[in-house]
Amino acid sequence: MKALKNELVYFATALMFFTRIPVPFKIPYSSDIMNRSQKYFSWVGLVVGVINAVILYLSFQLFGLEIAIVLMMASSVLLTGAFHEDGFTDVCDSFGGGYGKEKILTIMKDSRVGAYGAIGIVLLLALKFFSIQVLGHINLLETLSVIVLAHSSSRFISGTMIYTHQYVTDIDASKSKPLANKPLDRTSLMVGFLSVIIPLIIIQDWRLIPALGFAYIGKIYLGWYFKKHIGGYTGDCLGTVQQVCEVLFYLGTIIVWKFI
């Protein structure tokens, strides 16, 4: 019973950290709980993906595909507080305008959005909109499942950075966000992986496996790039990996739907 309660606390911690969904009970917080909650990061993506898919489907019935996609994207930002998008803009600004680890990390902590961040997020959201639009015109119902899988898989892939790369300590620890930065055992990793496997089994479109591989290539490249310039990753880097891998999964799905 205690073990189940602990797991509920870990999931609630992940849910509160990555979304604005209210949790109807008070939960304790510690760095250990934050680290242990990482097994549920991709499950939070599954929740967000399901909500987005429902909003897209209902909005489509009223307004058509294009408006439905915009409403879905807007609801996603409200649901998550633009958590990952904020990390993406910070990374664009810091790596675009900074030179050297110290300068990059200094810019990354600046709350202001510069030219690189603004241009980057506009291009990212445009890619997300048009890729979902193309998928919707091909097969709307299956696109709903793709959206769910995109959210869970991109968060799982982003979480693997904790296992494959080194966390870079913030130059100003007083301003650092709480972050799960210690890898767990393989069992916990598999718990997160189930949030990818289960939707894939339900969809039963095995062509999506190469699309997942296409998204993971994005993580490999970004991991190499971050390691080269700052020696590892930060929380903003994880948000960037999630956003980029989500878009790459949509693009990969377009490719396999057209040619496989």
C-alpha positions as CSV (number, residue, x, y, z in Angstrom):
1,M,0.0,0.0,0.0
2,K,2.8,2.4,0.9
3,A,4.6,1.5,-2.3
4,L,1.5,2.4,-4.3
5,K,1.1,5.7,-2.5
6,N,4.8,6.5,-3.2
7,E,4.2,5.8,-6.9
8,L,1.1,8.1,-6.9
9,V,3.3,10.8,-5.3
10,Y,5.9,10.4,-8.0
11,F,3.3,10.6,-10.8
12,A,1.6,13.6,-9.2
13,T,5.0,15.4,-8.9
14,A,5.7,14.9,-12.6
15,L,2.1,16.1,-13.4
16,M,2.5,19.2,-11.4
17,F,5.9,20.0,-12.7
18,F,5.1,19.7,-16.4
19,T,1.5,20.8,-16.5
20,R,-1.0,23.1,-14.9
21,I,-3.4,20.3,-14.1
22,P,-4.4,20.6,-10.5
23,V,-3.7,17.7,-8.1
24,P,-6.5,17.3,-5.5
25,F,-4.1,16.6,-2.6
26,K,-1.0,18.0,-1.1
27,I,2.2,16.2,-2.0
28,P,5.6,16.4,-0.3
29,Y,8.7,17.6,-2.3
30,S,12.3,16.6,-2.3
31,S,15.1,16.2,-4.8
32,D,14.8,12.5,-4.4
33,I,11.0,12.5,-5.2
34,M,11.8,14.7,-8.2
35,N,14.3,12.3,-9.5
36,R,12.1,9.3,-8.9
37,S,9.2,11.0,-10.7
38,Q,11.2,10.9,-14.0
39,K,9.8,7.5,-14.8
40,Y,6.4,9.2,-15.3
41,F,7.6,12.1,-17.4
42,S,6.5,10.4,-20.6
43,W,3.2,9.3,-19.0
44,V,2.5,13.0,-18.4
45,G,3.1,13.4,-22.1
46,L,0.5,10.6,-22.7
47,V,-2.1,12.6,-20.7
48,V,-1.3,15.8,-22.5
49,G,-1.4,14.0,-25.9
50,V,-4.8,12.5,-25.1
51,I,-6.2,15.9,-24.1
52,N,-4.8,17.5,-27.3
53,A,-6.3,14.7,-29.5
54,V,-9.7,15.2,-27.9
55,I,-9.6,18.9,-28.4
56,L,-8.5,18.5,-32.0
57,Y,-11.3,16.1,-32.8
58,L,-14.0,18.1,-31.2
59,S,-12.8,21.4,-32.7
60,F,-12.6,19.7,-36.1
61,Q,-16.3,18.9,-35.9
62,L,-17.1,22.6,-35.4
63,F,-14.5,24.6,-37.4
64,G,-12.5,22.3,-39.7
65,L,-9.0,21.1,-39.6
66,E,-6.8,24.3,-39.7
67,I,-8.7,26.1,-36.9
68,A,-8.8,22.9,-34.9
69,I,-5.0,22.6,-35.0
70,V,-4.5,26.2,-33.9
71,L,-7.0,25.6,-31.0
72,M,-5.2,22.4,-30.1
73,M,-1.8,24.1,-30.1
74,A,-3.2,27.0,-28.0
75,S,-4.8,24.6,-25.5
76,S,-1.5,22.6,-25.3
77,V,0.4,25.8,-24.4
78,L,-2.2,26.6,-21.7
79,L,-2.1,23.1,-20.4
80,T,1.7,23.0,-20.0
81,G,2.3,26.6,-19.4
82,A,4.6,26.6,-22.5
83,F,7.1,24.7,-20.3
84,H,9.0,23.1,-23.1
85,E,8.5,25.9,-25.6
86,D,10.1,28.3,-23.1
87,G,13.2,26.0,-22.9
88,F,13.4,25.9,-26.6
89,T,13.4,29.7,-27.0
90,D,16.1,30.0,-24.2
91,V,18.3,27.5,-26.0
92,C,17.9,29.3,-29.3
93,D,18.9,32.6,-27.8
94,S,21.8,31.2,-25.7
95,F,23.4,29.1,-28.4
96,G,22.6,31.6,-31.1
97,G,23.9,34.6,-29.3
98,G,26.5,33.2,-26.9
99,Y,30.1,32.0,-27.3
100,G,31.6,29.7,-24.7
101,K,30.0,27.8,-21.9
102,E,29.7,30.6,-19.4
103,K,28.2,33.1,-21.9
104,I,25.7,30.5,-23.2
105,L,24.5,29.6,-19.7
106,T,24.3,33.2,-18.7
107,I,22.0,34.0,-21.7
108,M,20.0,30.9,-21.1
109,K,19.0,32.2,-17.6
110,D,17.8,35.5,-19.0
111,S,14.0,35.6,-19.0
112,R,13.9,37.9,-22.0
113,V,13.3,36.5,-25.5
114,G,15.7,37.6,-28.2
115,A,15.7,37.5,-31.9
116,Y,17.0,33.9,-32.1
117,G,14.3,32.7,-29.7
118,A,11.5,34.5,-31.4
119,I,12.5,33.3,-34.9
120,G,13.1,29.8,-33.6
121,I,9.7,29.4,-31.9
122,V,7.8,30.8,-34.9
123,L,9.5,28.3,-37.2
124,L,9.0,25.5,-34.8
125,L,5.3,26.2,-34.3
126,A,4.9,26.6,-38.1
127,L,6.5,23.2,-38.7
128,K,4.2,21.7,-36.0
129,F,1.1,23.2,-37.6
130,F,1.8,22.3,-41.2
131,S,3.0,18.8,-40.4
132,I,-0.2,18.0,-38.4
133,Q,-2.2,19.6,-41.2
134,V,-0.7,17.3,-43.8
135,L,-1.2,14.3,-41.5
136,G,-4.8,15.3,-40.9
137,H,-5.6,15.5,-44.6
138,I,-4.1,12.0,-45.1
139,N,-5.9,10.3,-42.2
140,L,-7.5,12.4,-39.5
141,L,-8.5,9.6,-37.1
142,E,-5.0,8.0,-37.1
143,T,-3.5,11.5,-36.8
144,L,-5.2,11.7,-33.4
145,S,-3.3,8.6,-32.3
146,V,-0.1,10.0,-33.8
147,I,-0.5,13.1,-31.7
148,V,-0.8,11.1,-28.5
149,L,2.3,9.0,-29.4
150,A,4.2,12.2,-30.4
151,H,3.8,13.7,-26.9
152,S,4.6,10.5,-25.0
153,S,7.6,9.5,-27.2
154,S,9.2,12.9,-27.4
155,R,9.1,13.2,-23.6
156,F,10.5,9.7,-23.2
157,I,13.3,10.5,-25.7
158,S,14.0,13.8,-23.9
159,G,14.2,11.9,-20.6
160,T,16.9,9.5,-22.0
161,M,19.3,12.5,-22.0
162,I,19.5,11.9,-18.2
163,Y,20.9,8.5,-18.9
164,T,23.2,9.3,-21.8
165,H,24.6,12.8,-21.0
166,Q,25.9,14.7,-18.0
167,Y,23.8,17.4,-16.3
168,V,25.5,20.8,-16.4
169,T,25.3,22.6,-13.0
170,D,23.7,26.0,-13.3
171,I,26.2,28.8,-12.9
172,D,23.6,30.5,-10.6
173,A,22.2,27.8,-8.4
174,S,19.8,30.2,-6.7
175,K,18.0,30.6,-10.0
176,S,18.0,27.0,-11.1
177,K,14.7,25.1,-11.6
178,P,14.2,21.8,-9.8
179,L,15.2,19.1,-12.2
180,A,15.4,15.3,-12.2
181,N,19.0,14.8,-13.2
182,K,20.0,11.4,-11.9
183,P,19.3,8.3,-13.9
184,L,17.2,5.6,-12.3
185,D,17.4,1.8,-12.7
186,R,16.4,-0.1,-15.9
187,T,13.0,-1.0,-14.4
188,S,12.1,2.6,-14.0
189,L,13.3,3.3,-17.5
190,M,11.0,0.6,-18.8
191,V,8.0,2.1,-16.9
192,G,8.5,5.2,-19.0
193,F,9.0,3.2,-22.2
194,L,5.6,1.6,-21.7
195,S,4.0,4.9,-22.4
196,V,5.4,4.6,-25.9
197,I,4.8,0.9,-26.4
198,I,1.2,0.9,-25.3
199,P,0.0,3.6,-27.8
200,L,2.0,1.9,-30.6
201,I,0.3,-1.4,-29.9
202,I,-3.1,0.2,-29.9
203,I,-2.5,2.1,-33.1
204,Q,-0.9,-1.1,-34.8
205,D,0.7,1.0,-37.5
206,W,4.3,-0.4,-37.4
207,R,5.3,2.2,-40.0
208,L,5.6,4.5,-37.1
209,I,8.6,2.7,-35.7
210,P,10.9,4.3,-38.3
211,A,9.3,7.7,-37.5
212,L,10.3,7.1,-33.9
213,G,13.8,6.4,-35.0
214,F,13.8,9.6,-37.0
215,A,12.8,11.5,-33.9
216,Y,15.6,9.8,-31.9
217,I,18.2,10.9,-34.4
218,G,17.2,14.5,-33.5
219,K,18.0,13.7,-29.8
220,I,21.4,12.2,-30.8
221,Y,22.4,15.3,-32.8
222,L,21.2,17.7,-30.1
223,G,23.0,15.7,-27.4
224,W,26.2,15.9,-29.4
225,Y,25.7,19.6,-30.0
226,F,25.0,20.4,-26.3
227,K,28.0,18.3,-25.1
228,K,30.3,20.0,-27.6
229,H,29.4,23.5,-26.5
230,I,28.5,23.3,-22.7
231,G,29.6,19.7,-21.8
232,G,26.1,18.3,-21.2
233,Y,22.5,19.3,-20.8
234,T,20.3,21.7,-18.8
235,G,16.6,21.7,-18.1
236,D,16.1,24.0,-21.1
237,C,18.0,21.6,-23.3
238,L,15.6,18.8,-22.3
239,G,12.7,21.0,-23.3
240,T,14.4,21.7,-26.6
241,V,14.9,18.0,-27.2
242,Q,11.2,17.3,-26.5
243,Q,9.9,20.0,-28.9
244,V,12.3,19.1,-31.7
245,C,11.6,15.3,-31.4
246,E,7.9,15.9,-31.4
247,V,8.1,17.8,-34.7
248,L,10.5,15.2,-36.1
249,F,8.1,12.5,-35.3
250,Y,5.4,14.3,-37.2
251,L,7.7,14.8,-40.2
252,G,8.9,11.2,-40.0
253,T,5.2,10.0,-40.0
254,I,4.5,12.0,-43.1
255,I,7.5,10.3,-44.8
256,V,6.5,6.8,-43.9
257,W,2.8,7.4,-44.7
258,K,3.7,8.6,-48.1
259,F,6.4,6.1,-49.1
260,I,5.9,2.9,-47.0
